[in-house]
Amino acid sequence: MTEIAAKTQSALSRILAERQTEGRVPGIVGAVARSGALAWSDGVGSADLSAPGVPPTADSQYLIASHSKTFTAVAIMALRDEGKLSLDAQVQEFIPESKHEGITVRQMLSHISGMQREPVGDVWDQLNFPDRAELIAGWNEAERIGKPHHRFHYSNLVYSVLGEIVARLDGRSWYESIQARILQPLEMRRTTVGMDGGPAATGYYVPPFSDVPVKEPLIDIGAMAACGGLASTAEDLVRWMMFIANPTDEVLSKDTLDEMCQPQTMADVDRWQLGFGLGFMLFRRGERVFVGHTGGMPGHITGSFVHRPSGTAGVTLMNTTSSPDPATIATDLIIKVLEDDPALPTPWIPGTSVPDELVGILGTWFSEGNPFVFSVKDGKLQAAAPGLPSWKAPAVFEKISEDLYRTVSGREVGELLRITRDATDTPTTLHWATYLCTRQPLAFGEWL
């Protein structure tokens, strides 16, 4: 385990204990991970009221419900990277029998397709869930209640259909696909469709006017598994959060995971505290944004989030239908660690050389009257405005050809940097994203 100070561990356990008491939760487990590994976990209450006082652990399995959507989204993006689909492709390209036209994969991933929330048939009332054939038949009957991109509208139906797209393109069931693509490479051995028969939490409903919990049914949601059918443990979800912080190419490239974490829509238009990327919730608290998801099934409420810049994750799993907000608990755990016991900074390591072609570039240049300091780190050219906040990364460039560079991260990512030299090979001007950079501050047109 990556060590967390004892005082901070005690504070984390107190957060769990307070939420368990205030929320009347039969059993709650929490976990924190950083530096790629589980750093702390604890449980309060009872995993099963038939054995009262035996708390859940990081190896207790819970239904994680809509966390399943993040796995579906990663599978879709892997298929995109393999050239098997485009995010702007329409659903009928993969499901020809679909009667809904113009709905794109991007809209589906981001909950901005305008499709209704649930499959037809009052499935949560009747607890009668569709098989694959019934899912598509119901999709055709379902209503498109809003205009695409008009507003965020969460849809379990849409994610169930995304699971069908995964199955058809991959030539195997949705679960077989994520097993091969995600669960096995990340060694998430206790992430399964439904409970796997190992140590698990029993789900309960705690009525508002009594303190006697009612056992909830353990349901199979059939072809809706891609939207909410998985069960998992805190240990496995820590692995999942660490992957989101630092992805492995075997599952998905870093560039693609970064793309998934870009905001596609704002779910909370009043305070801008919750947005959605391509499959992920983007939960803002203060100056930090956390990436992850929550989940809710009868008797099970869960939340897992990661602060990607620090690689710190929080997980909470509760065996109750009505609970305190899981996103807040998971991020409370992260914030407590970040503020009370931050990881040590990465030691500075000296570079070994400065490429000859960059020597004349180093130092201050001015663009639009503003200074930018160009420097070299690890042999790569980078640029930053003086006084740039520590949380804001500099622009980094990669060489394309002689005196031509591409901005690969930070400010103006994707844009070109072109160097012009005089007869003595001294750089005289830079053009970054076509804007002129000179050694002295100049007004527009003064160079001419």
KOLNU-613020 format. One record per residue (C-alpha): x, y, z. Coordinates in nm, 2 decimals. Layout:
N
R        X        Y        Z
R        X        Y        Z
...
% end
This chain:
448
R        X        Y        Z
R     0.00     0.00     0.00
R     0.11     0.36    -0.07
R     0.14     0.50     0.28
R    -0.10     0.77     0.42
R    -0.02     0.93     0.75
R    -0.20     0.77     1.05
R    -0.36     1.10     1.14
R    -0.51     1.13     0.79
R    -0.62     0.77     0.80
R    -0.81     0.84     1.12
R    -0.98     1.14     0.96
R    -1.08     0.93     0.66
R    -1.24     0.67     0.89
R    -1.42     0.94     1.07
R    -1.57     1.06     0.74
R    -1.71     0.71     0.68
R    -1.84     0.68     1.03
R    -2.02     1.01     1.02
R    -2.18     0.93     0.68
R    -2.29     0.59     0.80
R    -2.45     0.73     1.11
R    -2.61     1.04     0.95
R    -2.73     0.85     0.65
R    -2.85     0.54     0.84
R    -2.65     0.32     0.61
R    -2.63    -0.05     0.71
R    -2.27    -0.08     0.58
R    -2.03     0.15     0.41
R    -1.68     0.08     0.27
R    -1.44     0.35     0.15
R    -1.10     0.34    -0.02
R    -0.83     0.58    -0.13
R    -0.56     0.52    -0.39
R    -0.27     0.71    -0.51
R     0.06     0.65    -0.69
R    -0.11     0.37    -0.87
R    -0.21     0.16    -0.57
R    -0.45     0.12    -0.28
R    -0.34     0.35     0.01
R    -0.62     0.31     0.26
R    -0.95     0.14     0.31
R    -1.20     0.09     0.59
R    -1.56    -0.03     0.66
R    -1.83     0.07     0.90
R    -2.15    -0.10     1.00
R    -2.26    -0.44     0.86
R    -2.21    -0.60     0.52
R    -2.50    -0.83     0.60
R    -2.74    -0.77     0.89
R    -2.77    -1.14     0.95
R    -2.41    -1.10     1.08
R    -2.44    -0.76     1.25
R    -2.12    -0.58     1.34
R    -1.92    -0.74     1.06
R    -1.82    -0.45     0.85
R    -1.77    -0.46     0.47
R    -1.41    -0.46     0.34
R    -1.24    -0.35     0.02
R    -1.30    -0.71    -0.10
R    -1.68    -0.70    -0.04
R    -1.87    -0.70    -0.37
R    -2.15    -0.45    -0.43
R    -2.36    -0.38    -0.74
R    -2.20    -0.08    -0.90
R    -2.48    -0.01    -1.14
R    -2.40     0.29    -1.37
R    -2.03     0.26    -1.32
R    -2.09     0.00    -1.59
R    -2.14     0.29    -1.84
R    -1.77     0.39    -1.80
R    -1.66     0.04    -1.91
R    -1.90     0.05    -2.21
R    -1.76     0.39    -2.30
R    -1.40     0.27    -2.29
R    -1.50    -0.03    -2.51
R    -1.66     0.20    -2.76
R    -1.36     0.43    -2.77
R    -1.13     0.13    -2.82
R    -1.34     0.02    -3.12
R    -1.31     0.38    -3.25
R    -0.93     0.37    -3.22
R    -0.94     0.04    -3.41
R    -1.12     0.21    -3.70
R    -1.45     0.02    -3.64
R    -1.66     0.32    -3.58
R    -1.67     0.70    -3.58
R    -1.80     0.91    -3.29
R    -2.01     1.09    -3.55
R    -2.15     0.77    -3.70
R    -2.52     0.72    -3.66
R    -2.68     0.43    -3.47
R    -2.85     0.28    -3.78
R    -2.50     0.21    -3.93
R    -2.45    -0.06    -3.66
R    -2.82    -0.15    -3.59
R    -2.98    -0.13    -3.93
R    -3.32    -0.22    -3.78
R    -3.32     0.10    -3.57
R    -3.60     0.34    -3.66
R    -3.43     0.64    -3.49
R    -3.21     0.82    -3.74
R    -2.95     1.09    -3.68
R    -2.84     0.98    -3.34
R    -2.46     0.97    -3.32
R    -2.23     0.77    -3.10
R    -2.10     1.09    -2.95
R    -2.45     1.20    -2.85
R    -2.51     0.86    -2.70
R    -2.19     0.86    -2.49
R    -2.26     1.21    -2.36
R    -2.63     1.18    -2.28
R    -2.72     1.45    -2.53
R    -2.91     1.24    -2.79
R    -3.26     1.35    -2.66
R    -3.37     0.98    -2.62
R    -3.59     0.89    -2.32
R    -3.43     0.77    -2.00
R    -3.55     0.41    -1.97
R    -3.66     0.12    -2.19
R    -4.03     0.10    -2.26
R    -4.24    -0.11    -2.03
R    -4.19     0.04    -1.69
R    -3.90    -0.19    -1.63
R    -3.81    -0.06    -1.28
R    -4.17    -0.09    -1.17
R    -4.22    -0.45    -1.30
R    -3.86    -0.56    -1.25
R    -3.89    -0.72    -1.59
R    -3.60    -0.64    -1.81
R    -3.55    -0.68    -2.18
R    -3.33    -0.94    -2.36
R    -3.13    -0.82    -2.66
R    -3.41    -0.86    -2.91
R    -3.66    -0.69    -2.68
R    -3.42    -0.41    -2.62
R    -3.40    -0.31    -2.99
R    -3.77    -0.35    -3.04
R    -3.83    -0.13    -2.74
R    -3.57     0.12    -2.87
R    -3.78     0.16    -3.18
R    -4.09     0.22    -2.97
R    -3.91     0.47    -2.74
R    -3.96     0.84    -2.76
R    -3.70     1.10    -2.86
R    -3.81     1.35    -2.60
R    -3.56     1.63    -2.68
R    -3.35     1.78    -2.95
R    -2.99     1.65    -2.99
R    -2.74     1.87    -2.80
R    -3.02     2.08    -2.66
R    -2.97     1.97    -2.31
R    -2.82     1.69    -2.10
R    -3.07     1.40    -2.05
R    -2.94     1.09    -1.88
R    -3.04     0.77    -2.05
R    -3.00     0.41    -1.94
R    -3.17     0.30    -2.26
R    -2.91     0.47    -2.48
R    -2.62     0.30    -2.29
R    -2.79    -0.03    -2.32
R    -2.80     0.02    -2.70
R    -2.43     0.12    -2.69
R    -2.37    -0.22    -2.53
R    -2.55    -0.38    -2.83
R    -2.32    -0.19    -3.06
R    -2.01    -0.32    -2.88
R    -2.14    -0.67    -2.91
R    -2.22    -0.65    -3.28
R    -1.89    -0.49    -3.37
R    -1.68    -0.72    -3.15
R    -1.86    -1.04    -3.24
R    -1.92    -1.14    -2.88
R    -2.14    -1.04    -2.59
R    -2.09    -0.70    -2.43
R    -1.96    -0.87    -2.11
R    -1.72    -1.10    -2.30
R    -1.59    -0.79    -2.48
R    -1.52    -0.59    -2.16
R    -1.37    -0.89    -1.99
R    -1.12    -0.93    -2.27
R    -1.06    -0.56    -2.33
R    -1.06    -0.42    -1.98
R    -1.11    -0.66    -1.68
R    -0.85    -0.92    -1.76
R    -0.57    -0.67    -1.86
R    -0.63    -0.47    -1.55
R    -0.67    -0.78    -1.33
R    -1.02    -0.67    -1.21
R    -1.11    -1.03    -1.11
R    -1.42    -0.95    -0.90
R    -1.59    -0.72    -1.15
R    -1.87    -0.94    -1.29
R    -2.23    -0.92    -1.42
R    -2.42    -0.97    -1.10
R    -2.26    -1.11    -0.78
R    -1.99    -1.37    -0.82
R    -2.06    -1.57    -0.50
R    -1.77    -1.43    -0.31
R    -1.78    -1.20    -0.01
R    -2.05    -0.95    -0.08
R    -2.28    -0.68     0.08
R    -2.65    -0.75     0.11
R    -2.87    -0.47    -0.02
R    -3.13    -0.30     0.20
R    -3.39    -0.03     0.20
R    -3.41     0.17     0.52
R    -3.76     0.32     0.55
R    -3.78     0.69     0.64
R    -4.00     0.64     0.95
R    -3.84     0.33     1.11
R    -3.50     0.20     1.17
R    -3.58    -0.16     1.05
R    -3.41    -0.22     0.71
R    -3.59    -0.42     0.44
R    -3.39    -0.66     0.23
R    -3.39    -0.56    -0.14
R    -3.42    -0.81    -0.43
R    -3.11    -0.90    -0.62
R    -3.21    -0.84    -0.98
R    -3.08    -0.93    -1.33
R    -3.13    -0.65    -1.57
R    -3.07    -0.86    -1.88
R    -2.96    -0.66    -2.19
R    -2.93    -0.35    -1.98
R    -2.61    -0.48    -1.83
R    -2.40    -0.23    -2.04
R    -2.57     0.05    -1.86
R    -2.58    -0.09    -1.50
R    -2.53    -0.46    -1.47
R    -2.18    -0.49    -1.31
R    -2.09    -0.57    -0.95
R    -1.74    -0.49    -0.81
R    -1.53    -0.43    -0.51
R    -1.34    -0.13    -0.38
R    -1.01    -0.30    -0.46
R    -1.12    -0.35    -0.82
R    -1.26     0.00    -0.85
R    -0.93     0.14    -0.72
R    -0.76    -0.03    -1.02
R    -1.02     0.12    -1.25
R    -0.96     0.47    -1.11
R    -0.59     0.43    -1.14
R    -0.63     0.33    -1.50
R    -0.83     0.65    -1.56
R    -0.55     0.85    -1.40
R    -0.28     0.68    -1.59
R    -0.41     0.46    -1.87
R    -0.22     0.17    -2.02
R    -0.21     0.14    -2.40
R    -0.31    -0.23    -2.38
R    -0.66    -0.11    -2.29
R    -0.68     0.25    -2.42
R    -0.42     0.52    -2.51
R    -0.37     0.82    -2.29
R    -0.47     1.05    -2.57
R    -0.81     0.88    -2.60
R    -0.86     0.87    -2.23
R    -0.78     1.25    -2.22
R    -1.04     1.29    -2.50
R    -1.30     1.11    -2.29
R    -1.24     1.35    -2.00
R    -1.31     1.66    -2.22
R    -1.65     1.82    -2.14
R    -1.91     1.74    -2.39
R    -2.21     1.89    -2.20
R    -2.29     2.05    -1.87
R    -2.54     1.86    -1.67
R    -2.56     2.13    -1.40
R    -2.62     2.45    -1.59
R    -2.69     2.66    -1.28
R    -2.35     2.62    -1.10
R    -2.14     2.42    -1.35
R    -2.05     2.16    -1.09
R    -2.13     1.85    -1.30
R    -2.04     1.80    -1.66
R    -2.01     1.49    -1.88
R    -1.74     1.38    -2.11
R    -1.75     1.07    -2.33
R    -1.89     0.83    -2.06
R    -1.74     1.00    -1.75
R    -1.89     1.23    -1.50
R    -1.68     1.55    -1.45
R    -1.75     1.66    -1.09
R    -1.61     2.00    -0.99
R    -1.55     2.09    -0.63
R    -1.38     2.42    -0.58
R    -1.08     2.44    -0.80
R    -1.06     2.07    -0.86
R    -1.23     1.85    -1.12
R    -1.28     1.48    -1.04
R    -1.35     1.21    -1.31
R    -1.56     0.90    -1.24
R    -1.92     0.79    -1.20
R    -2.19     0.70    -0.95
R    -2.42     0.41    -0.94
R    -2.75     0.31    -0.79
R    -2.93    -0.02    -0.78
R    -3.19    -0.16    -0.53
R    -2.99    -0.18    -0.20
R    -2.66    -0.05    -0.35
R    -2.53     0.31    -0.39
R    -2.18     0.36    -0.51
R    -1.93     0.63    -0.62
R    -1.58     0.63    -0.76
R    -1.38     0.93    -0.86
R    -1.02     1.03    -0.94
R    -0.83     1.36    -0.94
R    -0.62     1.29    -1.25
R    -0.36     1.56    -1.20
R    -0.25     1.41    -0.86
R    -0.35     1.05    -0.94
R    -0.55     1.03    -0.62
R    -0.88     0.83    -0.61
R    -1.17     0.78    -0.37
R    -1.43     0.50    -0.37
R    -1.73     0.45    -0.16
R    -1.98     0.16    -0.16
R    -2.30     0.15     0.05
R    -2.56    -0.13     0.08
R    -2.87     0.09     0.09
R    -3.12     0.22    -0.16
R    -3.14     0.57    -0.01
R    -2.80     0.71     0.10
R    -2.59     1.02     0.13
R    -2.45     1.14    -0.20
R    -2.18     0.89    -0.31
R    -1.99     1.14    -0.53
R    -1.95     1.38    -0.23
R    -1.83     1.10     0.00
R    -1.58     0.97    -0.26
R    -1.44     1.32    -0.33
R    -1.44     1.41     0.04
R    -1.20     1.13     0.09
R    -0.97     1.25    -0.19
R    -0.98     1.61    -0.08
R    -0.89     1.51     0.28
R    -0.58     1.33     0.15
R    -0.48     1.61    -0.09
R    -0.51     1.87     0.17
R    -0.38     1.69     0.48
R    -0.13     1.45     0.34
R    -0.03     1.54    -0.01
R     0.22     1.32    -0.19
R     0.58     1.44    -0.20
R     0.67     1.63    -0.51
R     0.85     1.44    -0.78
R     1.23     1.50    -0.74
R     1.38     1.73    -0.99
R     1.62     1.55    -1.22
R     1.88     1.74    -1.42
R     1.87     1.72    -1.80
R     2.16     1.59    -2.00
R     2.17     1.82    -2.31
R     2.01     2.10    -2.50
R     1.95     2.02    -2.87
R     2.17     2.25    -3.08
R     1.88     2.38    -3.29
R     1.71     2.51    -2.97
R     1.99     2.70    -2.82
R     1.90     3.03    -2.99
R     1.53     2.99    -2.91
R     1.57     2.99    -2.53
R     1.46     3.29    -2.33
R     1.18     3.55    -2.35
R     0.98     3.63    -2.67
R     0.68     3.86    -2.69
R     0.35     3.80    -2.87
R     0.07     4.05    -2.87
R     0.27     4.25    -2.62
R     0.29     3.96    -2.37
R     0.60     3.77    -2.27
R     0.65     3.40    -2.31
R     0.96     3.22    -2.17
R     1.09     2.94    -2.40
R     1.29     2.67    -2.22
R     1.41     2.31    -2.25
R     1.31     2.03    -2.02
R     1.41     1.67    -2.09
R     1.54     1.78    -2.43
R     1.20     1.92    -2.53
R     1.11     2.28    -2.61
R     0.83     2.43    -2.39
R     0.68     2.78    -2.34
R     0.50     2.94    -2.05
R     0.39     3.29    -1.95
R     0.58     3.43    -1.65
R     0.38     3.37    -1.33
R     0.19     3.08    -1.48
R     0.00     2.91    -1.20
R     0.15     2.58    -1.08
R    -0.16     2.39    -1.18
R    -0.14     2.51    -1.54
R     0.10     2.32    -1.76
R     0.33     2.49    -2.01
R     0.30     2.44    -2.38
R     0.52     2.15    -2.50
R     0.65     2.12    -2.86
R     0.76     1.83    -3.07
R     0.98     1.87    -3.38
R     0.82     1.79    -3.71
R     1.11     1.91    -3.94
R     1.38     2.17    -3.94
R     1.25     2.48    -3.76
R     0.90     2.35    -3.75
R     0.73     2.22    -3.43
R     0.39     2.10    -3.33
R     0.23     2.20    -2.99
R     0.15     1.87    -2.83
R     0.01     1.98    -2.49
R    -0.08     2.30    -2.30
R    -0.16     2.63    -2.46
R    -0.25     2.62    -2.84
R    -0.23     2.24    -2.85
R    -0.22     2.12    -3.21
R    -0.09     2.45    -3.35
R     0.24     2.49    -3.53
R     0.55     2.68    -3.42
R     0.76     2.81    -3.71
R     1.11     2.95    -3.66
R     1.27     3.21    -3.89
R     1.64     3.27    -3.89
R     1.88     3.52    -4.04
R     2.19     3.46    -4.25
R     2.39     3.39    -3.93
R     2.14     3.12    -3.83
R     2.01     3.33    -3.54
R     1.64     3.30    -3.48
R     1.47     3.64    -3.55
R     1.10     3.56    -3.52
R     0.87     3.28    -3.42
R     0.52     3.22    -3.55
R     0.31     3.03    -3.30
R    -0.04     2.95    -3.41
R     0.04     3.21    -3.68
R     0.10     3.48    -3.42
R     0.43     3.67    -3.45
R     0.67     3.64    -3.16
R     0.97     3.88    -3.13
R     1.25     3.94    -2.89
R     1.12     4.29    -2.81
R     0.76     4.38    -2.73
R     0.60     4.54    -3.04
R     0.26     4.67    -3.13
R     0.06     4.50    -3.41
R     0.21     4.61    -3.74
R     0.52     4.76    -3.59
R     0.74     4.48    -3.73
R     0.64     4.56    -4.09
% end
